[in-house]
Structures are given as C-alpha cells and as structure tokens.
Amino acid sequence: MAVEAKKAVLEFEKPLAALEEQIEALRPGAEGGDAAAAAELAAREEELEKRRAEVYANLTAWDRVLLARHPDRPYTMDYVRRLVERPLEFHGDRLFRDDQAILCGVGWFRGRKVVWMGHEKGRKTADKIEHNFGSPHPEGYRKALRVMKLAEKFRLPILSFLDTAGAYPGIGAEERGQAVAIASNVLEMFNLHVPFVVAVIGEGGSGGAFGIGVGNRVLIQEYAYYSVISPEGCAAILWRDRAYAPQAAAALKITPQDLLSLGVVDEIVEEPPYGAQRDYDRAAELLGDALERRLAELEKMSGDELREDRRKKFLAMGFFVEGKVRGGE
C-alpha cells in the first residue's frame, strides 16, 4: 500500500507543497470534464514533477538530515511487518525491564529463519512516549544482546535496522550503565560467528545506533544519514550555537555518498522517488532485495570467516597517511 506524505512538509518542500495544493484545487474540475481545468492540471503536474526533480537533485546535507527525520518515514516495524513472516517479538533484558525503544525478535525472511532488531520511534504521541522517541535505555541494548546470543547459539543470521537520534542521556540510564551496555554490545558483536547485516533506515545517531550496528555489511538507504554526533550537537560544541546545524551537517560527511566513499557503509539502497515515506511497500521491497543479496553473500562464509571479516571491516576505518606538504611548507 503506497503512503503519500501529506501531513508533514519539510522546509525545502514548501514551494512544492504550494504547487500540490494548486493541483488538488484543479482536480475536481478536470475530473468533471472541464477541458480548460484538465489542460491546466496537466501543465501543473508536469511543472511539479520537473521542480521536484530539481529540488531532490540538489539536496544539501542538512536537507537529507531533515528527510531522514521525516515523521512519515517508515520505521523498523513498518519494514519488519513487510519483510519478516511470522515475526515473534522478545521482551525484556531479564535484569530490569523491557525497553520499547529497541524491538527484537525472530521470524522468517525470504525462506531464512532470522533474528531481527531495530530502533522504533513510535508514530502517535502515546507511541512516541512508549518508545522513548527511539532513544534506548541500557535495557534496550541488553535485550538486543540477549537476542544476539540466541542467534549465535542457534546459528541464525541477524538483521538490524538503525533509526535513532542517539541513546537516551538521562540520569537513570547513566546510573544503570548506558555506556557499559553499548560497549558490551560492541565487543560481543565483533565476536559473533553468524551473518550480520545492518541497514540504516533513518537516523544513524552516534553510539545509540552503533550499539546494535556492528555488522558484516552496513547498508544505508538513499535519504538516511549516519553520524558520530547529531548536526545540532556538533554545532553546539564547535560554534556554541545549534543554528549552525546545516554547516555542521556538511562538515560531518554524513550523507550516504560521503559514507560510501569513506568505507563506512557498503551499499546505498535506492528508495522510491523522493523518499521512502511516499511508498512503504516499494521501500521495503528495495531494502529486502539488498538484505537478501548481502545475506546470500555472507552465508558462503564460515563462522570464523564471518568474525574475521567483521573485525577487519571496522578496524580498517580511520586509517590515514601522514606526509609533508609539497614545497616543505
């Protein structure tokens, strides 16, 4: 079922929204047989498509951040419902409580039994509160680790969907070991002997995302981003003013194209025209094809090869070469 984003209009989309309103105003007359209205409607629709293509071809890094945060963008469970047959959700970390900011479970993905997990932000106000806006507590990471250990025990591949602004920074979360929970997950993920594919489907925010993101292959959707810190947080540190977030977004190199060139991600997954929020089914199909292809690639490796492959991938990041500037300057 296609989903059209009509409720939320991003800043760079406002000129397009005005055209869309004109088109909707002309539609009743055109459908009623008014030849002049039909001709005007066709012209406006052609203009809208042309202008929309121009806008999306020239998105800034900040525009992409806004798209990644689009309130109508599909979340983890929107993909799980479309990609995983008979999904069975697991609850709780068996230490404190069940954190709904990270959802985990098992199911069947295109003929394979898999473990799935991901951040969930929630759609309505009550859901957002229940899911803590997708910002996990330590219990969420410990729940994810519990499920990953089950994957290791039963030799099941893991699919992980990243979409969080970051781990919850509250006092309670820190008191219960937020940093230790994330660090423990990272350590354990490096030692897994099963195929592990990660997909950044929206915001890939800092350690909050990385806490379930150490995969053999890391995919990112066309309008998602992945960053060590949010643009606002970076701007607050460097310029002491969050208003510089657009400049920070450009400097952080957080777009899929930048991340691919830097070796942080392995593949950019195409989205439906103008964003996944416009067609959930097509977005899931495209993402599912990429996940299936990567799983098939990894299933040819032994457990030890998978572990070593994952370690080499991440240890290779951040290498640089020092040298003198030409002319001795």
N, C-alpha and C positions, 0 to 999 in steps of 0.2 A: 504493500500500500504506500503510495507516494505521499510525502508530507511536505507541504509548502509552508515556508516560514513567512507568516503574515503578521504575527503579533509583534515580534521584535525587529526593529530597523536599526542597523548599525550606522554610525556617523557617515561613513563613506558611501552608504547605500541610500541616503536621504534623497539625492536627486533622482535616483532610480525609482524610489517609492512614489515620488510625485507623478512620474510617468505612469506607473502602475495604477494609481488612482484615476488618472485620466482614461486609461484603457477600460477599467471597470465601469466607469461612467458611460462610456460609449457602447459597451457590450449589449445592454438591453435593446437599444435601438437597432443595432446591427443584426441581432438575432430576430428582431421583429420585422425584418425586411426592408429597413431604411437603407437604401443604396449609398447615400452620402455618408451615413454613420459607419457602414461596413467598410467603405474606402478609407475613411479616417482611422478606423480601428486598425486596419491592415498596416497603414503607414506608421501609426504609433507603435504597434507591436514590432515592426521592423526597426524603428528607431531605438526602442528599448533594448532589443537584442544586441544591436550594434554598440550602444553605450555601455551596456552591462559587460560585454566582452572587453571593451577598452578599459573599464574600471578594474576588472579582475586580472587583466594582463599587466596592470601597473600597481599592484598592491604593495604597500610598504610593509616592513617587518611588523610594525605596530598594527596595521590593518589585519595581518594574519593572526596576531595575538587575539584581536577582537573576534575574529571568525572562530578561532579555537574555543573561545568562551561563549559562543553564541548560545543563548538559552534554549533554542530549539534543536541544537545539535544532538545527535544520538549518543546515549551514554552506554556504559558497559552492558546493562541488562537489555537494552534495545538490540544489541548485537548478539548477546547470548541467546535470547529468545528466537532469533532468526537463524543462528548458525549451529546451535547445540540442541540435539534431540534429547528428550527426557532429562533435562538438567535437574540435578539434585543438589540443593544448596546445603552447605555445612555451616554450623553456627558455633560461635564461642571459641575462646582460646584456652579453655579449661583451667584458667588461672583467675580471671576477674569477671569478664562479661563478654557479650557479643557486640563488636563494633561494626555498625552497618555502613561505615564509610568504605570498607573493603568487603566485597562479596566473593565467596569462593564455593566451589562445588565440583562435581563430576558430571559427565554426560558423554554423548556420542557426537563426534564432529566428523561428518562425511565418512562414516564407516570405521572411525577410530574411537576407542574409549579414551577420553582425555580428562585432565584436571584443568579447570578454568578459574580465573580470578581477575578482579579488576576493581578500580575505584568507582564508586557510584555517588553522584551528586544529589540526585532527587529532583523531581520536576516541579511539584507544587510546594507551597510553603511548608506544610506539615512534613512532607517527604524530605525536603532540604534539611530541616531540623533533625529529623530521624537519622539521616545520613551524614550529618555534620558538614554539609556542603562539599562532601568528598574529601575532607581533610581528616586522615585517620589518626586515631589514638594508638598507643603501643599495642593494645589488644588486637587491633586490626592486623598489624604486622605479625603478631604471634599466631593469630588464626591462620593467616596465609602460610606461615612456616609449617604449621601443623599439617595443612593440606599438601604442601610441597613434599613433606616427609612421607605422606601416604603415596604420592606419585612415585617417589624414589622406591618405596617398598614394593609397589605393585608394577613398577616399570611402565608408568603411564606418561605420555608427553604432556607438557604444560603449555597452556595459552594464557598470556597475561595482557590485560588491557589497561593502559595507563591514562588517567584523566584526573589530575588533582592539581590544585594550586600549590600544594605542599602539605606536609604533615602538620597536625594540629599543634600550635605552640603554647597551649595553655599550661598553667602551673600543675594541674593534676596530671596531664600527660607527661610532663617532665619528671614529676615525682615518681611516676610508675615506670620510668625508664625508656622514654621515647627514643633517645639516641642509641641506647644499647639495643633496643628492639630492631631498629633499622640496620645497625651494624651487624647484628647477629644474622639477620636475613641475608645481607650481602655476602657474608662469609659462607653461609650454608649454600646459597645459590651457586657459588663458584665450585662447590664440590658435588653438585648433583650429577648423576650419570644417566639422565633422561633428556630427550629433546625438549628444548625450551624456546618458545617463540614469543616475543614481546611485540605489542602493537601500541603505539602512541596514537590515541584516537581523539585527543583534545589538548588539554594542558598536560605537559610533562614537567611538573614543578619540583625541582630540587631533589633532596633525599626522600621526600614524600613519594615521588614516582620511582626513584631508584630502589627503594625498599622492596619492590616486587618486580624489578626490571632488569635483572642480570640474566639476559637470555643469550642463546647461541646466535640468534638472529633478532635484530631490532628493526621493526618496520615503523614507518610513520605515515599517517595519512596526509594528503596534499595540503590541507589547511590546518594542520596541528602544529604545535611547537614543543620543543624540549629544551630545558634550560636549567642551569645550576642555581638560578635565582629568578624571581619574577622581575619584569622590567621596572615595576614600581619600587620594589625593594632595592634594586640596583641603583635607581635614580636617587632614592633617599640616602644611600650611602655615598655615592660619588658627588652628587650635586646638592644634597640635603633638601631636595625638592622633588616630590613624586610627579610633578608636572613634566619632568624631563623623561618620563617613561618611554615616549616614542624614540628619543635619541638612544636611550639605553637598549631598547629592543634591537635597534640596528647594530649597535656595538657588540651585543652579546652573541651574534651569529646563531640565532635560534630557529631560523626558518628551515624547513626540510631540505632545501637546496644547499644551504650552508652546512647542515649537519651531515649530509651525504658526502660532500666534498672533504669534510674533516674526518670521515670514517666513524662518526659517532653512531650513525644508522646505516643499515644495509640496503634499504629499499624505500622509495617513496610510493605509496599506494594511491592510485588515482581515485578521486571522488566523483560523484555525479556533478554535472555542470553547476558551478557556483556554490558548491558546498554540500556536504553530507546531510545537512539539515533540510534539504529540498527533496530528498528521496531516500528514506531509510532502507528500503528493500534493495535498491541498487547499490547503495553504500555498503551494505552487508555482503552482497554478492561479490563485489570487488575485493573487499577485505578478506572474505572467506577464500577466494581464489589464491590470494597471496599467501595466506596462512597455510593452506593445503600444499602449495608448491614448496614452501620452506620446510614443512614437516616431512614431506617426501624426501627432500634432500638430506635432512638430518637423520632420518630413520636408517640410512645406509651406514651410519657410524656406530661403533661400539660404545659402551658406556664410558670407557676410559678416553676414547677419542672425543666424545662429546664434552667431557670435563675439560680436557686439554684445549679443545677448540674455543670454549668459552673463556678460559683463562687468558689465552693468547690474544683473543679479540680485545678484551678490556685492558690488558697490560700494554698493548701497543698504542693506546690513546695517550696523547700528551707528549710524545717524543718530539724533540726539536733539535736542530743543528745550530751550533754556535760558529760564528766566523767573523772575520774582520770586514768592515765596510771597505769597498773599493777606494783606493787612494789613501788608506791608512787613517781615515777620519774616525 
